[in-house]
Protein backbone atom coordinates (compact mmCIF):
# COMPACT_ATOMS: atom_id res chain seq x y z
CA UNK A 1 0.00 0.00 0.00
CA UNK A 2 2.87 2.37 0.85
CA UNK A 3 4.52 1.54 -2.47
CA UNK A 4 1.29 2.31 -4.37
CA UNK A 5 0.87 5.68 -2.64
CA UNK A 6 4.49 6.59 -3.36
CA UNK A 7 4.07 5.61 -7.04
CA UNK A 8 0.95 7.78 -7.32
CA UNK A 9 2.78 10.75 -5.79
CA UNK A 10 5.64 10.32 -8.24
CA UNK A 11 3.27 10.27 -11.22
CA UNK A 12 1.88 13.71 -10.37
CA UNK A 13 2.94 16.32 -12.92
CA UNK A 14 5.93 18.29 -11.76
CA UNK A 15 7.47 21.55 -12.88
CA UNK A 16 10.93 20.07 -13.30
CA UNK A 17 10.61 18.80 -16.86
CA UNK A 18 14.32 19.26 -17.42
CA UNK A 19 15.22 16.90 -14.56
CA UNK A 20 12.78 14.27 -15.78
CA UNK A 21 14.44 14.13 -19.18
CA UNK A 22 17.64 12.75 -17.66
CA UNK A 23 17.80 9.22 -16.37
CA UNK A 24 18.06 9.39 -12.54
CA UNK A 25 21.22 8.22 -10.85
CA UNK A 26 21.12 4.85 -9.09
CA UNK A 27 21.76 6.39 -5.66
CA UNK A 28 18.72 8.65 -6.17
CA UNK A 29 16.60 5.62 -7.01
CA UNK A 30 17.94 3.78 -3.95
CA UNK A 31 17.26 6.74 -1.66
CA UNK A 32 13.62 6.77 -2.77
CA UNK A 33 13.14 3.28 -1.32
CA UNK A 34 11.50 2.68 2.07
CA UNK A 35 14.06 2.88 4.93
CA UNK A 36 15.06 -0.37 6.60
CA UNK A 37 13.47 -0.55 10.06
CA UNK A 38 14.94 -3.82 11.28
CA UNK A 39 13.98 -7.46 11.35
CA UNK A 40 11.75 -7.33 14.42
CA UNK A 41 8.45 -7.54 12.47
CA UNK A 42 9.74 -10.54 10.52
CA UNK A 43 10.75 -12.35 13.72
CA UNK A 44 7.47 -11.50 15.44
CA UNK A 45 5.55 -12.96 12.50
CA UNK A 46 7.45 -16.25 12.87
CA UNK A 47 6.95 -16.34 16.65
CA UNK A 48 3.21 -15.80 16.31
CA UNK A 49 2.99 -18.46 13.62
CA UNK A 50 4.88 -20.94 15.81
CA UNK A 51 2.47 -20.23 18.67
CA UNK A 52 -0.58 -20.81 16.52
CA UNK A 53 0.81 -24.01 15.04
CA UNK A 54 1.70 -25.33 18.50
CA UNK A 55 -1.73 -24.41 19.82
CA UNK A 56 -3.85 -25.83 17.00
CA UNK A 57 -1.83 -28.88 15.92
CA UNK A 58 -4.00 -31.13 18.11
CA UNK A 59 -7.22 -30.00 16.44
CA UNK A 60 -5.79 -29.57 12.92
CA UNK A 61 -2.87 -31.92 12.19
CA UNK A 62 -2.12 -30.31 8.83
CA UNK A 63 -1.23 -26.98 10.47
CA UNK A 64 2.56 -27.65 10.41
CA UNK A 65 2.40 -28.51 6.71
CA UNK A 66 0.56 -25.29 5.91
CA UNK A 67 3.01 -23.36 8.09
CA UNK A 68 5.92 -24.86 6.14
CA UNK A 69 4.33 -23.92 2.82
CA UNK A 70 3.68 -20.44 4.13
CA UNK A 71 7.31 -20.10 5.24
CA UNK A 72 8.65 -21.19 1.84
CA UNK A 73 6.49 -18.58 0.12
CA UNK A 74 7.30 -15.97 2.78
CA UNK A 75 11.06 -16.43 2.25
CA UNK A 76 10.69 -15.59 -1.44
CA UNK A 77 8.43 -12.62 -0.78
CA UNK A 78 10.74 -11.22 1.89
CA UNK A 79 13.78 -11.66 -0.34
CA UNK A 80 12.06 -9.72 -3.12
CA UNK A 81 10.99 -7.04 -0.63
CA UNK A 82 14.53 -6.62 0.75
CA UNK A 83 16.04 -6.39 -2.73
CA UNK A 84 13.52 -4.18 -4.51
CA UNK A 85 11.57 -2.16 -1.93
CA UNK A 86 13.86 -1.46 1.05
CA UNK A 87 17.01 0.60 1.40
CA UNK A 88 20.15 -1.15 2.51
CA UNK A 89 20.63 -0.88 6.28
CA UNK A 90 23.30 1.47 7.59
CA UNK A 91 26.34 -0.46 8.77
CA UNK A 92 27.25 -0.15 12.44
CA UNK A 93 30.60 -1.02 13.93
CA UNK A 94 30.55 -3.79 16.54
CA UNK A 95 33.08 -4.59 19.26
CA UNK A 96 32.20 -8.26 19.13
CA UNK A 97 29.25 -10.36 18.11
CA UNK A 98 26.97 -8.93 20.76
CA UNK A 99 27.86 -5.30 21.44
CA UNK A 100 27.69 -2.20 19.30
CA UNK A 101 30.23 0.58 19.59
CA UNK A 102 28.76 4.07 19.90
CA UNK A 103 30.73 6.36 17.61
CA UNK A 104 31.36 9.98 18.45
Rosetta constraint file for C-alpha pairs under 8 A:
AtomPair CA 1 CA 5 HARMONIC 6.33 0.50
AtomPair CA 2 CA 6 HARMONIC 6.18 0.50
AtomPair CA 3 CA 7 HARMONIC 6.14 0.50
AtomPair CA 3 CA 85 HARMONIC 7.98 0.50
AtomPair CA 4 CA 8 HARMONIC 6.22 0.50
AtomPair CA 5 CA 9 HARMONIC 6.26 0.50
AtomPair CA 6 CA 10 HARMONIC 6.25 0.50
AtomPair CA 7 CA 11 HARMONIC 6.31 0.50
AtomPair CA 8 CA 12 HARMONIC 6.73 0.50
AtomPair CA 16 CA 20 HARMONIC 6.57 0.50
AtomPair CA 17 CA 21 HARMONIC 6.47 0.50
AtomPair CA 18 CA 22 HARMONIC 7.31 0.50
AtomPair CA 20 CA 24 HARMONIC 7.89 0.50
AtomPair CA 24 CA 28 HARMONIC 6.45 0.50
AtomPair CA 24 CA 29 HARMONIC 6.86 0.50
AtomPair CA 25 CA 29 HARMONIC 6.55 0.50
AtomPair CA 26 CA 30 HARMONIC 6.14 0.50
AtomPair CA 27 CA 31 HARMONIC 6.02 0.50
AtomPair CA 28 CA 32 HARMONIC 6.41 0.50
AtomPair CA 29 CA 33 HARMONIC 7.06 0.50
AtomPair CA 30 CA 87 HARMONIC 6.30 0.50
AtomPair CA 31 CA 87 HARMONIC 6.87 0.50
AtomPair CA 33 CA 85 HARMONIC 5.70 0.50
AtomPair CA 33 CA 86 HARMONIC 5.35 0.50
AtomPair CA 33 CA 87 HARMONIC 5.44 0.50
AtomPair CA 34 CA 85 HARMONIC 6.27 0.50
AtomPair CA 34 CA 86 HARMONIC 4.87 0.50
AtomPair CA 34 CA 87 HARMONIC 5.92 0.50
AtomPair CA 35 CA 86 HARMONIC 5.82 0.50
AtomPair CA 35 CA 87 HARMONIC 5.13 0.50
AtomPair CA 35 CA 88 HARMONIC 7.69 0.50
AtomPair CA 35 CA 89 HARMONIC 7.69 0.50
AtomPair CA 36 CA 86 HARMONIC 5.78 0.50
AtomPair CA 36 CA 87 HARMONIC 5.64 0.50
AtomPair CA 36 CA 88 HARMONIC 6.57 0.50
AtomPair CA 36 CA 89 HARMONIC 5.60 0.50
AtomPair CA 39 CA 43 HARMONIC 6.32 0.50
AtomPair CA 40 CA 44 HARMONIC 6.06 0.50
AtomPair CA 41 CA 45 HARMONIC 6.15 0.50
AtomPair CA 42 CA 46 HARMONIC 6.58 0.50
AtomPair CA 43 CA 47 HARMONIC 6.24 0.50
AtomPair CA 44 CA 48 HARMONIC 6.11 0.50
AtomPair CA 45 CA 49 HARMONIC 6.17 0.50
AtomPair CA 46 CA 50 HARMONIC 6.11 0.50
AtomPair CA 47 CA 51 HARMONIC 6.27 0.50
AtomPair CA 48 CA 52 HARMONIC 6.29 0.50
AtomPair CA 49 CA 53 HARMONIC 6.13 0.50
AtomPair CA 49 CA 67 HARMONIC 7.38 0.50
AtomPair CA 50 CA 54 HARMONIC 6.05 0.50
AtomPair CA 51 CA 55 HARMONIC 6.03 0.50
AtomPair CA 52 CA 56 HARMONIC 6.01 0.50
AtomPair CA 53 CA 57 HARMONIC 5.60 0.50
AtomPair CA 53 CA 63 HARMONIC 5.82 0.50
AtomPair CA 53 CA 64 HARMONIC 6.14 0.50
AtomPair CA 53 CA 67 HARMONIC 7.31 0.50
AtomPair CA 56 CA 60 HARMONIC 5.87 0.50
AtomPair CA 56 CA 61 HARMONIC 7.83 0.50
AtomPair CA 56 CA 63 HARMONIC 7.13 0.50
AtomPair CA 57 CA 61 HARMONIC 4.93 0.50
AtomPair CA 57 CA 62 HARMONIC 7.25 0.50
AtomPair CA 57 CA 63 HARMONIC 5.80 0.50
AtomPair CA 57 CA 64 HARMONIC 7.15 0.50
AtomPair CA 62 CA 66 HARMONIC 6.40 0.50
AtomPair CA 63 CA 67 HARMONIC 6.06 0.50
AtomPair CA 64 CA 68 HARMONIC 6.11 0.50
AtomPair CA 65 CA 69 HARMONIC 6.32 0.50
AtomPair CA 66 CA 70 HARMONIC 6.03 0.50
AtomPair CA 67 CA 71 HARMONIC 6.10 0.50
AtomPair CA 68 CA 72 HARMONIC 6.28 0.50
AtomPair CA 69 CA 73 HARMONIC 6.37 0.50
AtomPair CA 70 CA 74 HARMONIC 5.90 0.50
AtomPair CA 71 CA 75 HARMONIC 6.04 0.50
AtomPair CA 72 CA 76 HARMONIC 6.80 0.50
AtomPair CA 73 CA 77 HARMONIC 6.33 0.50
AtomPair CA 74 CA 78 HARMONIC 5.93 0.50
AtomPair CA 75 CA 79 HARMONIC 6.07 0.50
AtomPair CA 76 CA 80 HARMONIC 6.26 0.50
AtomPair CA 77 CA 81 HARMONIC 6.14 0.50
AtomPair CA 78 CA 82 HARMONIC 6.07 0.50
AtomPair CA 79 CA 83 HARMONIC 6.21 0.50
AtomPair CA 80 CA 84 HARMONIC 5.90 0.50
AtomPair CA 80 CA 85 HARMONIC 7.66 0.50
AtomPair CA 81 CA 85 HARMONIC 5.08 0.50
AtomPair CA 81 CA 86 HARMONIC 6.50 0.50
AtomPair CA 82 CA 86 HARMONIC 5.21 0.50
AtomPair CA 82 CA 87 HARMONIC 7.66 0.50
AtomPair CA 92 CA 100 HARMONIC 7.17 0.50
AtomPair CA 92 CA 101 HARMONIC 7.78 0.50
AtomPair CA 93 CA 100 HARMONIC 6.22 0.50
AtomPair CA 93 CA 101 HARMONIC 5.90 0.50
AtomPair CA 94 CA 98 HARMONIC 7.55 0.50
AtomPair CA 94 CA 99 HARMONIC 5.79 0.50
AtomPair CA 94 CA 100 HARMONIC 4.28 0.50
AtomPair CA 94 CA 101 HARMONIC 5.34 0.50
AtomPair CA 95 CA 99 HARMONIC 5.71 0.50
AtomPair CA 95 CA 100 HARMONIC 5.90 0.50
AtomPair CA 95 CA 101 HARMONIC 5.92 0.50
AtomPair CA 96 CA 100 HARMONIC 7.56 0.50
